[in-house]
Amino acid sequence: MRILAIGDICGEQGCERLLKILPKFKKENQIDFTVVNGENSADTNGISGHSAEIILNAGADVVTGGNHTLHRKDFRHLLDENERLLRPHNIPSAQYGSGYCLVDMGYARVAVINLLGQVYLDMHEAENPFLCADTLLQRASNDGANIILVDFHAEATSEKKALGFYLDGKVSALFGTHTHVQTNDATILPNGTAYITDLGMSGPVHSVLGVKPEIIIERFKNGEKGRFVFAEGENDIQGIVFEVDPKTSKALWIKTVKF
C-alpha cells in the first residue's frame, strides 16, 4: 500500500496549489492513501471549514491538525461531524473531535493517530503523548487496524525521535509536523516503522515558515509582534511517500517529495 503524507498547508495559496497538483501526483505515483496536515490552512493560522473542504476535495483521506486546530470557533463543530478531520488527541480540554480515526480500505484497515508534543509548545494542558499513544494503539488493535499512521505535531527534534523509536515496530509510520522545515532523515527504523522528523510545509518558498520574512525579521530584531501574514509567490508541497506491506504492517521504503 503506497501512502503519501503532506506537511502543514499554509493558507489559501497552499490550499489552491494542493487542489491543482495533488490529483495528478496521486495518479502518477499510484498513491493509495493520503494524509494532509491542515493546521495552518486558513489564512494567518488554524483551519476553517473552507480550507478543510478544499483539502478533502483535493484528495486527502484524512486531515490532521496541531496546536492551532481549535483556534477558530466556527470550525470546531466540524470535528464532531467528520471523523476524518482530526485534532491532537492528547488535549484533554478539547470538547470537540478526536485524534483517532479508522479508514476501512477493504484490503487494509488504516488507523490514523494525531498527537501533540509537550516540549517548547506552550501547551501545558497536553497530556503525555507516549501514554496517549499506548491507549490509541490498543484502540487500533481492537478495531483490527493492520496499518497505523501517526502525525506527531511537535517542536523538539528529540521528542519526535524518541516517540519514533518508542513506537518502532508498533506503527507503520510516524511523521513529524509543525516546524515547517523538511528534514533529511527519512528512514525505516530497525523494527520496520517509516519515520521522518518533519514533513516540511506546503506553502510559499520565499518565506520564514510560510510567513512574510519582513514580519519575522521585525519580531526578532525589534521585538515587533505583528500579525502573521503568509508570503506570496512560488509554492511547494512537501512530504513523504512510503509503502507498507498490509500483511506485516511494516514499511518497505520511504522517500521525501517536493512538488
ChimeraX attribute file (.defattr): number of C-alpha atoms within 10 A of each C-alpha:
attribute: neighborCount
match mode: 1-to-1
recipient: residues
	/A:1	17
	/A:2	19
	/A:3	20
	/A:4	24
	/A:5	25
	/A:6	29
	/A:7	30
	/A:8	33
	/A:9	33
	/A:10	32
	/A:11	27
	/A:12	19
	/A:13	23
	/A:14	29
	/A:15	24
	/A:16	16
	/A:17	19
	/A:18	27
	/A:19	18
	/A:20	12
	/A:21	13
	/A:22	19
	/A:23	15
	/A:24	12
	/A:25	14
	/A:26	17
	/A:27	10
	/A:28	9
	/A:29	12
	/A:30	13
	/A:31	17
	/A:32	14
	/A:33	19
	/A:34	19
	/A:35	24
	/A:36	25
	/A:37	32
	/A:38	33
	/A:39	30
	/A:40	28
	/A:41	28
	/A:42	22
	/A:43	17
	/A:44	16
	/A:45	21
	/A:46	22
	/A:47	28
	/A:48	24
	/A:49	15
	/A:50	13
	/A:51	24
	/A:52	24
	/A:53	13
	/A:54	18
	/A:55	25
	/A:56	18
	/A:57	14
	/A:58	19
	/A:59	17
	/A:60	24
	/A:61	16
	/A:62	23
	/A:63	23
	/A:64	30
	/A:65	30
	/A:66	28
	/A:67	23
	/A:68	15
	/A:69	23
	/A:70	23
	/A:71	13
	/A:72	14
	/A:73	10
	/A:74	11
	/A:75	18
	/A:76	20
	/A:77	14
	/A:78	18
	/A:79	20
	/A:80	15
	/A:81	11
	/A:82	12
	/A:83	17
	/A:84	24
	/A:85	23
	/A:86	29
	/A:87	31
	/A:88	28
	/A:89	23
	/A:90	23
	/A:91	21
	/A:92	10
	/A:93	9
	/A:94	15
	/A:95	12
	/A:96	15
	/A:97	21
	/A:98	20
	/A:99	25
	/A:100	24
	/A:101	19
	/A:102	20
	/A:103	17
	/A:104	12
	/A:105	10
	/A:106	7
	/A:107	10
	/A:108	17
	/A:109	18
	/A:110	23
	/A:111	25
	/A:112	26
	/A:113	27
	/A:114	27
	/A:115	30
	/A:116	29
	/A:117	28
	/A:118	20
	/A:119	15
	/A:120	10
	/A:121	15
	/A:122	10
	/A:123	13
	/A:124	11
	/A:125	12
	/A:126	20
	/A:127	18
	/A:128	14
	/A:129	21
	/A:130	16
	/A:131	11
	/A:132	16
	/A:133	20
	/A:134	13
	/A:135	11
	/A:136	19
	/A:137	20
	/A:138	11
	/A:139	15
	/A:140	22
	/A:141	13
	/A:142	9
	/A:143	13
	/A:144	15
	/A:145	20
	/A:146	21
	/A:147	27
	/A:148	23
	/A:149	22
	/A:150	24
	/A:151	28
	/A:152	27
	/A:153	29
	/A:154	24
	/A:155	21
	/A:156	17
	/A:157	14
	/A:158	12
	/A:159	18
	/A:160	24
	/A:161	17
	/A:162	12
	/A:163	16
	/A:164	25
	/A:165	16
	/A:166	13
	/A:167	21
	/A:168	21
	/A:169	18
	/A:170	19
	/A:171	25
	/A:172	30
	/A:173	31
	/A:174	27
	/A:175	24
	/A:176	30
	/A:177	30
	/A:178	28
	/A:179	20
	/A:180	22
	/A:181	18
	/A:182	22
	/A:183	16
	/A:184	12
	/A:185	12
	/A:186	21
	/A:187	18
	/A:188	21
	/A:189	18
	/A:190	10
	/A:191	15
	/A:192	21
	/A:193	27
	/A:194	30
	/A:195	28
	/A:196	27
	/A:197	29
	/A:198	32
	/A:199	31
	/A:200	28
	/A:201	29
	/A:202	33
	/A:203	33
	/A:204	24
	/A:205	17
	/A:206	15
	/A:207	19
	/A:208	17
	/A:209	22
	/A:210	26
	/A:211	22
	/A:212	17
	/A:213	16
	/A:214	13
	/A:215	19
	/A:216	21
	/A:217	13
	/A:218	13
	/A:219	13
	/A:220	11
	/A:221	8
	/A:222	9
	/A:223	10
	/A:224	12
	/A:225	11
	/A:226	11
	/A:227	10
	/A:228	14
	/A:229	16
	/A:230	24
	/A:231	23
	/A:232	15
	/A:233	11
	/A:234	13
	/A:235	22
	/A:236	19
	/A:237	25
	/A:238	23
	/A:239	27
	/A:240	23
	/A:241	20
	/A:242	23
	/A:243	21
	/A:244	23
	/A:245	15
	/A:246	17
	/A:247	10
	/A:248	12
	/A:249	22
	/A:250	25
	/A:251	26
	/A:252	17
	/A:253	16
	/A:254	22
	/A:255	18
	/A:256	21
	/A:257	17
	/A:258	14
	/A:259	13
